[in-house]
């Protein structure tokens, strides 16, 4: 009996990943349902916060693109939080004069305490402005990273349509990678624009959408539920905020038609550091498991998705050990001709078993690469094929990063290195707004420096 059970269990485990990949690819390719307006009238005022720590290489284009999101129907103000930069970021910002641009300068010891504290400082200034002007109910706070670029008219034509529904408290945009000419950048574009997109489409159906660091928009009145500190010191402060919003009953939607462009990390060592930080942040968020189980505001299917997301980093460690053990057993079994209790194929079925393993290993990457070529249609097929075959190596990097994140978590190391930016040779896409053509808004006072 044991001899028959082991191969069956192994086969089920092997096929589960490709089947899950196919299911998510279908969900990601489903037509987007039109956003239904529910009649919440009036103008919503948008404030986009850009946390900036040594962003001199990218900040000018980022600010310009953010200002270009303004329309009369959905007015936009941009607040840059200069979090103690010691490069030319401050000088670049000083050269940009615009009535809807505001710079909040933070200096040590308050500065450089993490992205969460920087966002909280900006939020408090926006909240005080909204209270003074009586706009707490009509203000939406967005977050775009120093390298983030929103598609022109994104807010007016997409994001604002979601907030017309009074039941929606937050919206997360889709993310694309700009520097995908590098293979590692292209793999991250597949990760964000294909896999994460499909996952968010599914979560939108089960009311479990997660917030990301780039392209999140939240109603000010919902941020005010958390007093002075909506964002935590967690290493994934974006996901942490999304969890807390779900726990208090705020509905988050996914706006797949609203695209934020950002840079990828194309240096393997730096990418490992970033992913280790993400893995450690997810481990930190495991503290929400008990509250999620007890919550009456989280739907059952959404709860399963949250649990899978929070538990996966913990399971990655033992699963990687299981995979390494299985590979070792296979090598030993093939070398000795011993089936090891039926776990390793022997005799004439060896070729079939090896073929199955190759299909299982490479099938998901090829599916997502083909999905990218078919759905997004902005990369040649040959590049997609190469990226698809390299995808398993990309996953191995993720496993290594998870190990590093676990070690950091166990040893209590919570600091993280700032993600380095790349020089940009081209301006951001879309029309640019210049100070000479922008009307001056005298209703919004300039924010003072934070000391």
C-alpha positions, -999 to +999 in steps of 0.1 A: +000+000+000+028+024+009+044+017-024+013+028-043+006+059-021+039+076-023+040+079-061+004+091-061+011+118-035+042+128-054+022+131-086-005+152-070+021+176-055+039+178-089+007+186-108-008+211-083+016+239-093+009+238-131-028+235-125-028+264-101-008+284-127-033+277-154-062+287-131-046+320-121-037+327-158-073+323-168-085+346-139-059+372-149-071+371-186-108+375-178-123+407-191-124+435-166-159+443-153-169+480-158-169+500-126-204+508-115-210+543-102-231+545-071-238+582-072-214+597-047-212+632-060-188+660-054-151+666-062-126+643-045-092+660-037-061+638-043-028+642-024+000+620-037+028+614-012+062+606-026+087+594+001+121+605-011+155+594+004+183+600-020+162+600-051+181+626-071+183+603-102+146+600-106+127+625-085+123+652-111+105+629-136+085+614-108+072+647-095+065+659-130+045+628-138+026+631-106+017+667-112+005+657-147-022+635-131-042+666-121-075+674-137-102+699-129-126+669-120-100+653-098-075+679-085-041+666-075-015+680-050+019+664-047+037+661-013+073+650-014+087+639+019+124+645+018+135+620+044+170+633+052+185+630+017+222+637+015+225+636-023+211+662-047+175+654-040+169+686-020+185+708-047+164+691-075+132+697-055+141+733-048+144+739-086+109+726-092+084+755-086+048+746-089+017+757-069+005+721-064+039+708-053+047+708-015+080+696+000+081+683+036+118+682+048+126+658+076+159+661+094+177+638+119+169+624+143+133+621+130+145+613+094+155+579+081+134+559+105+118+539+077+092+544+050+063+541+074+073+570+097+080+592+067+045+585+052+030+592+086+046+626+088+032+635+054-002+621+063-004+643+094+002+674+073-025+664+048-049+656+076-044+690+092-049+707+058-081+687+053-094+696+087-087+733+082-104+733+048-133+710+058-123+683+032-117+653+054-144+633+037-134+643+001-096+638+004-079+607-010-043+600-001-021+582-026+014+568-023+039+567-053+075+557-048+104+578-059+107+559-091+069+555-097+051+570-127+013+570-131-002+567-165-017+601-177-053+607-167-052+576-145-068+592-115-097+609-133-107+581-157-100+550-135-092+556-098-118+582-092-145+560-106-139+534-079-141+561-052-175+572-066-187+541-048-190+551-011-184+515+000-148+516-014-122+529+010-090+521-009-077+513-043-046+495-055-032+501-090-014+477-113+024+478-115+047+476-146+084+476-149+102+502-171+137+489-174+128+454-186+154+454-213+174+436-186+164+400-182+161+403-144+139+434-150+118+415-175+113+387-150+101+412-124+076+426-150+062+391-154+060+389-117+042+422-112+022+427-144+012+390-149+013+369-117+006+396-091-021+410-114-038+377-116-036+373-079-051+407-073-079+400-098-088+369-078-085+389-045-108+416-059-135+389-064-132+376-028-126+411-012-090+404-001-070+429-023-036+438-008-020+472-009+014+477-025+040+503-019+035+519-053+001+531-065-021+528-033-049+552-027-068+554+006-096+577+018-083+601+044-112+594+067-102+557+068-066+565+075-078+586+104-091+555+120-055+548+130-049+582+147-014+597+139+002+565+125-017+547+098+016+532+085+035+510+108+073+503+112+068+469+096+092+462+067+062+457+044+042+487+057+020+487+026+007+451+031+004+458+069-019+488+063-040+467+039-045+440+065-055+465+091-080+482+067-096+448+060-098+441+097-118+473+104-141+466+075-127+489+047-132+476+012-102+476-011-105+474-048-080+465-075-078+489-105-061+469-132-065+497-158-046+522-136-009+515-142+021+526-122+055+522-139+085+517-117+122+506-120+133+470-114+164+460-095+187+444-120+216+436-097+211+401-082+226+410-048+204+440-044+174+421-055+181+394-028+183+421-002+150+436-012+132+402-013+147+393+020+132+424+035+099+416+019+100+380+033+109+393+068+081+418+066+056+390+058+069+370+087+063+401+109+027+402+097+021+367+109+010+384+141-023+392+124-033+356+120-053+353+152-072+386+144-080+374+109-094+342+123-116+361+148-127+388+124-163+389+111-154+414+084-131+391+064-149+366+041-140+330+043-124+327+009-105+360+015-094+345+048-079+315+031-060+338+007-046+359+036-036+328+054-018+314+024+000+347+019+011+349+055+020+313+060+039+308+027+072+324+039+071+300+069+064+270+046+091+279+021+118+268+044+106+232+051+094+229+015+128+238+002+143+212+024+118+186+011+126+195-025+163+192-018+157+158-001+136+146-030+163+156-056+189+138-035+167+107-034+161+108-071+198+111-079+206+082-055+178+061-069+187+066-105+224+059-097+217+027-078+185+015-095+167+015-061+131+029-062+134+038-025+099+026-017+084+035-050+093+071-048+119+070-076+111+057-110+131+028-123+134+008-154+115+019-186+095+046-169+125+067-160+123+087-192+086+094-186+094+105-150+122+128-161+099+143-188+073+150-162+097+168-139+110+190-167+074+199-177+065+207-141+096+228-135+094+249-167+056+249-174+046+278-151+073+301-163+064+294-200+027+300-192+033+334-177+058+344-204+032+335-230+005+353-211+028+384-211+033+382-248-004+376-255-020+400-231+005+429-229+019+426-264+049+449-258+077+424-259+088+400-287+080+364-284+116+353-283+123+374-253+093+360-235+104+324-242+139+331-228+123+347-197+100+318-193+128+292-192+147+314-167+118+318-144+127+288-122+160+304-114+141+336-104+121+315-080+152+300-065+164+335-058+131+340-039+137+309-018+172+321-009+158+355+000+132+339+022+160+320+041+178+353+046+146+370+057+140+342+083+175+344+097+172+382+100+138+378+117+151+353+142+182+374+150+161+406+154+177+425+125+151+449+113+171+475+094+170+476+056+191+492+029+176+518+006+169+505-029+193+521-054+179+538-084+192+538-120+198+569-141+170+577-165+177+588-201+141+595-210+113+616-194+082+598-180+055+589-205+026+613-211+021+650-212+041+671-188+027+699-167+050+729-163+047+758-138+041+783-166+009+766-177-005+755-144-030+777-125-020+787-091-041+772-062-040+798-034-063+777-012-035+753-002-008+767+021+028+757+016+038+731+042+066+740+066+097+720+071+096+692+097+123+694+122 
